[in-house]
């Protein structure tokens, strides 16, 4: 975000042994392929190795070196996970997942996910949550020091004065301001695109978070389970929902930031599969990273946004295009993000931000939306982008569909509500609509995807980049933990099928896809051999192997394929892998889970206070947090 004349800042693995290999192997490197592998491929993707790639225990794996075409590792510990045989070069075209050995069609509930859920013993958290080992304080509450006047921004462009609050992370020598719940867009009606909000009262109270976008009820947040912070902390604001007033954002600044400072702006888009989340969640709070930016003399501004979720953000159909016009047929949530960035480019200056130095970042589904912005029309007003832990057009989860493909869900939702017209659909209570859509969605739990509407997202989007600035893309060490966690809520069959029956199901399904010149089952055997799946494989190992296959397809190989393709378009890509074990507690303690990097980017340093401080672990974690934050700040 800082356009310094010095070299770019990113991650680098500091190898004790220069001959060792990083976790991911790229085109320019050679890999000693085993004779048991079926054949070689120009791109070899390997996730784990039998021995630690670091040799002796290393120091922290972040340095100020220029990345080339390698992926760098973020961890304070050596890798100890076991080796996995590589999956070979994968291409996705026209919703067909193509592996040189096998083709999977991506339709309905994906075969691999189904097989995983059928496993006799799939890896998932226990229903009873393990109490975490750390007590923390919410990072987003305001400071109790009210002895001086409240933060104020006089915004001549919007003809209003914003009154904010002091962030609780503030210190006497480093005060942080936060302006909450600023309404950036208006929603003219259900299934209508949002428009910029420029109408404010003379005085705007920005001391409270705005309403959340309607979403299905949850007993616990998935990110909390993965990160492992205790459920007892007040980490989330009350669920105040509003269908038409939810498009708001929170701006966090160094104290006294003003027009003319031209500070870099980091915009964060939350994840949650497109069906959950809010900018008031603790892992969206910018206080910690803004304070750190001031400490290192490179101050930034952060922004966290809301966007429409579930049916309100992702409903799409041909009928919507016919009756509401093509512009109001799809992509309401993704286009809300674009609207938020446009609002910021026009209105961030009085807060001290630069309208031409905006970095869009997102994690999980938020990353999918940022990826969409790289191809959308009109181009998003951003200068850099950071994509964490999920990417557009990946197998199984994020392949965009067409309006026609979404139409069956649109009609099924109407049927569930016992209505027949769009006007009825636009006026039913939002709670009823949300329930009908959720129960009618065959992909419920697998996340939403942007829609190819030929307006915002064209069908040739993979070859058409409307943004060509520098990127950071990366993953955590065990992304499949999100599948394990979600799968714990799925119904399981009793009795469980054997591994032999699962493989028979796979073989039969592939036979139905075969053509005279393309026998799928002939391609199945090498894949099963590569992933060591056989009838004699134990049930627990079958579950782990299927999960590994899904993980490779949906995250690790997808990240490498995206990075490789972007470079062919002249885009500078920095890659990273977050390998730090989860230190807090719960069922995923010790695992570099999906979403864990958010605790290091946005968590209050106090989250590490309750750790058992063996060998100075608390300070090691805080050091890791500072170094990761520094990398984002300097990008």
N, C-alpha and C positions, 0 to 999 in steps of 0.2 A: 504493500500500500504506500510505502514511502518511496518516491521516485528519486532515490539517491544516485549519484554518479558512480558509486561503488558497485561491486558485483552483487548479483541477486543473492538473497539469503534463503537457504533451504536446508534440508536434512542430509546428513551423510553418515554412513556407517563407518566407524573407525575400527578397522580390522586389526587385531593383534597378529593375525596370520594373513599376509597379503594373498595367499593362494586359496583361501577359503572362499566359499560362495555365499552370496546373499540369498534371502529366502525365495526370491523370484529371479528367474533366469531369463535374459532377454536375447534378442537376435544376435547382438555382437559378441555374445559369450558362447563358449563351448561347454557342453555338458556330456560327461561320459555315460552314454546310454547303456543300459543293461541289455545283455543279449536276449533276455526274456521278453523285451518289449517288441511289439509287432512290427514297427517300422519307425523310421525317423521322420521328423517334421521340421520345417524351417523355423518354427517357433516352438520352443520347449517351455512348458509352464510347470514348475514344480513348487509345491507349497512348503514342504518340510524336508529335512535331511536327517540321516541317522545320527549324525554328530552335530554338536553345536556349531553354527557357522561363525561363532565369534572366537573359537579357541579358548583361551583363558577368560575368566570373568572380566568383562570390559568396563570401562568407565561409561558415562552417559553417552548415548549414541546420537548426539546432535552436535554438529559443528557448522561454522559459517562458510561452507564450501559451495561452489557452484555445481549444481546437478547437471549431469550429462544425460545419458539415456538409461540410467540405472535407478532402481528403487531403493530408497534409503529407509533404514529402520529406526524407530523411536522406541527405545527401551533402556532401562537401567540394568537389565539382567540378560544373561545369555539364554538363547532359545533352548528348551528342553523337550519340545514335543517330538514325536516320532515321525519317521519319514513317510511320505506318501508318494506313490507312483504318479507321474504326471499325466494330466489330461491333455490331449493334443489340439492343435489349432482349431478354434471354433468360429464359425461365421453365422450370423443371423441375417437372413434375407426373407422377406415376404412371410414373416411369422413362422419360418421353418428354422429350427435349430440344427445346424449341420456340423457334425463331428466327422472327420474323415472316415471313421469306422461305423457311424450310426446316425440316423436322422430321427429326431423327435419332433412331432408336430406339437405346436403350442396351441391347444384349444381346450376349452372348458377347464376343469380342474386338472392340472398338469400331472402326468403319469408319475413322475418321480416323487412329487409331494405325496400323491396317493399311496404309492408303495411305502414311502417312509412312515406314513401314519398307520399303515397296516402292519408294520414290523412288530414282532412279539415284544420287543422292549426298546422303544425309541427313547433317545436321550431327552429328558425334559425335567424341569424343576419339580420338586415335590409340591403337592397342594399346600401343605403347611409351610409357610415361609419361615426360613431360618432367621432368627433375630440378628441383625447386623451388629457389628462390634464397635460402632462409632456413633456418637451423638453429635449432631451439628446444628448450627443455627441457620435459618433461612438467609440466603444471600441478598434477597431483594427488598427487605424491609428498609424503611427510611431511618436516617440517623435521628437519635434522640436529642442531639445538640441543636436546639432551636433558639440559641442566644443571639444569632445574627439573622438578618432578613433572608427570606426564602429566595432560591434561585429564580431569576426572572430573565426572560428573553422577549424583547420587544421586536415583533416581526412586522415590519412595514408592508411587506408584500402581501401578507394575509390580513393585515389591519387588525392585529390582535396582540395581546401580551400573554405569553405562556408563563405560568407559575409552576415550577417544579419542586423537587425535594432533594435533600442531601442524601446520597446513598449511604447506607450504614457502614460500608467499607471505608468511608472517608476517615482520614486522620487530620490532625491539626496542620500538618505540612503538606498534605495531599488530599484535597477535597474533591469529591466526585459529585456531579449533578446528574439527576435523572428526570426526564419529562415523559410521563406515562399517559397511555390511552389517547394519543392524538389521532383523531379520525382523519385518515388520509383519503378515503374514498366513500362515495355514496352508492348504494345499491338501489336502482330504480324499481326493481321488482324481482320476484323469484325467477330464476333462469334468464336473467338479464346481466349483461356485462357491467362491471362497476365503472364509475367515472370519477375523475379527480375531485376531491373536496377542497374548495377554496373559501368556503363560507364559515366564519367563526364569529363568536361573540367578541366584544371588545376585550373581555377578560376570559382567558381559558385556563381552567383548573387542570393542571397536568400532574397532580400529586397522586392520582389513583389509577390503577390499571383499568383498561376498558373491558367491555364484555367479551366473552369468548364466542367463537363461532360454534353453532350447534353441532353436537357430535354424540355418538352412542354412549350410553352410561358405562362407566368403568369402575370396578371395585378397586383396582390398583393400576398405576401407570407402568407400562412395559419398561420404560427407561429406568424407573426406580428399581425394578427387579434386576435388570441387567447390571446397573451400576452398583447396586448393593447398599445404598444409603438406607438408614432405618425408616420404616413407615411412620414412626412416631414424630418425625420432624415436620414442621409446618412449611413444607416445600412448595405447596401449591395454593393459589388463591381460590376462594370459593367459586363454584361453578355457576357464574352468572352468564346466561346465554342470551344472545340476541341475533336473530336472523339478519336483520338489516342494519344494525349498528356495530357489528363486530370487526369491521375493517379498520383497525387502529394499530398504531405502532408506538414503541418506546425508544426514546433517544437518550443515550448516556454519554456525557461529555466531561472533560476536565473542567473544574470550576473556572468560571470567567471566560470560557471559550466564546468567541464573538465573530461577527462578520469580518472577513479579511484574514482570519487565521489560516483558512484553507487547509484544515486538518483532513487527513485521509479518513474515509468513512467505510466501516465494515458492517455490512448488512447481513443479518443471520435469518435464515428461513428454517423453521423447525421441521422435524420429521413427524412420524406417526402414521405412516401409510396412507396419508390423505384422508384419514377418518378420525384422527385425534390430535390433540396438541394445542398449545396456546403460547403466545409470546410472554406470558407471565410465569411460565414454568421456570424453575430455578436454573435449568441448564440453558436458558435463553438470556439470562441476565448478563449485561455487559460491564457491571461494576468492577469485577476483578481484573479483566484484561485491560480496561481503560486505566485503572490505577497503575497497573504494571507498565503500560505504555508511557505514562508520565515519569515513572521511576527511572526508565532507561533513556529518557530524553527524546522519545519519539511518540508524542501524544497522538491518539486517534480518537475517533467518535464511533460508537457502535449503535446499531439500530436493530431491533427485533420486531418482526411484523406478524400479524394475523392474516390468514387467507381462508376463503370458504372451504369447507370440508364435506366429505361424504356426498350425499345426494345434491347438496346445494353447490358444491364445487365441481362435481364430476358427472352429473347427469348429462346425457347426450343422446340425440336421436335424429333421424331424418325428419320426423314430425316437428321437432323444435325448429329445425331449419326452415321447414315449409311455412310454419305459422308465425314464428317470431323473427324470421330472417336468418340467413346464414351466419351472421355475426353473433347471434345469440343461440347457437346450437350446441356449444360445447366449451370446455376449457375455462370454466368460470374461476376455479381456484388458481390454476396456473396463470391466468391473465390478471388476477388480483395481485400476484407478485410483481408482474410487469408494471401494473399501475402504481404500486407502492414505490418502486424504483424511480418511476417517472416523477412522482410527487416529490421524492427526496432530491432528485436532480434539480428541481425548480425551487425548493424551499429549505434546503439544508444550510444555506449560507449564513443566515442569522444565528444559527446554533454553533457556528465556527467551522462547519464542514466545507469541503471542496465539492462542488457539483460535478467536477470532471475527474475525480479520483475516488470512485465508488467501487468497492470490492463486494461482489455478491457471493455469499457462502451458504451452504446448507448441508445438513446431515441426513442420511437415510432418504426418506421421501423428499425432504427439503433439497437434498442433493439432486434428485431426479428433476425437480423443478428448475434448479439452477442449470442443469444440463440442457433442459428444454430451451432455456433462454439463449443458449449458444446457437440455436437453429431457428429461432422464432422470427416472426415479422409483426410489427417493425422491430428492428434491433433494440435490445435493452440498453439503457444508458449506463453502462458499467465499463470499467477499465480492466478489471481482473475478476477471476472467479475461483472459488474453492469448492471442491466436490468431495464429500466425505461419506464413504460406506454405501453408496448405491448409485447406479448410473442408468440413464435412459437406454431403452432398447436392449436390455439384458434378458437372457433366457429365463423363462419361468415367471418372473415378477413384473417387468416394466416394459414389455413390448407394446408400443402404442397400437391402438385399434382404430377402426374407422367409425364414422357415424352409424353406418349400417350394422356394424358388429355390436354397438352399444344399444341399438334399438330394442332387441328382445328384453333387456333389463328394464328399459323405459316402460314397455307395455306390461311386463310382469309386475312392476310397481303399481301401475294403475289397476291391474286385476286384483292385487292384494288389498287395495283400498276400495274395491268395488265401485270404481268410477271408470269413465270412458273418454273424457275429453281433457285437453290441455288446460282449459280454464278451470276445471275442477281440481286438477293437479296443482295449479298455481295458488289455490285458495284453501286447501285442506290445512289443518293445524300442522305446524312444522314437526311436532313430536310424532304425529301419526305418519307423516311422510317419511321421516327418518327411520321409523320402525319398519314400515313396509319395504323401503328400499333395501335396508340392511338384511332383512330376512329373505328377500327375493334375489339377492346378489350371489351367484354361484361362486364368486371369488372372494366372498366375505372373509376377511382376515389376511388376505394375500396382498392387500394394498391396491390403490388406484393408479391409473396410468393416464397421461395426457392423450388427447384424441387427435388423430390426423383429420383436420377439418379443412385443409387447403386455404385457410385464412391465417390463423396464428401458427399452425404447424403443418408444413407441406409434406406430401408423401415422399418426396426426395430429400427429406431433412438430413439423412445420414451423410449426404454429399454436399449439403449446402450449409455452410457456417456463416451466420450473420455476425458472429463475434469471433475475433481472432486474437484476442489479447492473451497474456500468460495465464496458465492454469496451475493449480495444485490439485492433484487427485490422490486419494489414498483409501486404505482400508485398515480395519483392526485385525488382530491376529486370529480371532475366532468369530467371524461374522455369523456363523450358523447358530450361535447362541440365541439369536432372535427367533429362528425357526423353532428351536427347542422350547423356548418360552411360549410362543404362540401355540405350538402343537399341544402343550399341556392342557389347553382348553378345548381341544377337539375330542369328539367321542371316539373311543377305541373299540374295535371288534373283539368279541369274546366267543369262542376261543380264537387265539391268534393263529394266522396261517404260518406255515413253516417257510423256511428260506426257499426250499424247493418249489413250493406253491407260488411264492412271489416271483421267482425266476420264470416259472411257467406262464404266469400272467404277463410278465414283460415280453416274453417270446410271442405269445398269442397276440398281444397288442401290436407288436411290430409287424407280425405277419399280415395284419389287416392293412398295413401301410405299404406293403411291398407291391412292386410292379414286376412284370416279367424280366426286366433288365436291371432290377434293383432289389435284390433279396436282402431285406433288413436283417434277417436272422443270421446270415453269413457275416454281417458286420457286428452282431451282438457279442459273439464269442471273444474277439480280441478286447472289447471294452470290459467285459466281465473279468477277463484275465488281467487286464491292466489294473483294475480296482480290486483284484483278488476276491471276486464274488463267485461262489460255487454252491451247489446244493449242500455241501458239507459244512459251509460256513456257519458258525454259531449265530443264533438269533441276535445277540447283542452286537456282534461284529458286523452283521448285515445292516443293522440299524445305523451304526457309526459310519459304515462305508457309503450307504445311500446318502446320508447327511453330508459326507465329504464331497460326494459327486455333485449334489445340489449346490453346496457352498462354492466349489470350484467354478461351476457354470455361471452362477448368479453374481459372484463377487470377484474372485481373484483373476480368473481368465478374462472376465468382462472388463475389469479395470485395465489390464494390460492391453487388451484389444483396442479399447477406447484411446488409451494413451498413444499407442502405435499409429492408429488412424489419424488422430489429431496432428501428430507430428508430420504426417504426409501432407497436411494442409498448411504447413508452415507455422503451426502454433507451438510456442514454447511450453513444455509440460514438465512440471516437477512432480515426482511421485514419492509417496511415503508409505510405510507400514507401521501402525501403532501396535507394539508388542508388549506394552507394559501390563503386567498382571494386575487384575482388580484387587485392591488392597483392603476393601472395606468390610465385606462380609456377605452373608446370604449364600444361595446355592451356587453362585458363579465366582466365589472368591478364588483368586489365583488365576483367573482366566482373562485374557485381553478381549473383553466382550464387545459386541456391537454397542455403540453409544458411549462406551467408557471414555473415549477421547474428549467428550463434552465436559466431563468433570474436571479435566485438566485445563481446558480452554476457558470455561466460564464459571467453574465452581469457586466459591469463597475459599481462601486458604485454610479456613477453620475446619473444612471437611476432613482434614487429616489429623485433627487434634486428638481424636479418640482412639487412634490406632495404638496397638501394643508396640511400644517404641523399642523393638529389638534392633540392635546395631544401628541406631539412628535412622530408622525407617521413615519417620515422619519428615525429617529434613530432606531425605532422598526424594520423597514424593513431591515435596514442595519445590525442590530444585527441578524435578522433571516438569512440574507445572509451569514454572517460570521460563524454562527453556522452550517449551512448546508454545507458550504465549508469545515469547519473543519472536519465534519463527513466523507466526501469523502477523504480528505487528510489523515486521520488517519486509514482508512480502510486497 
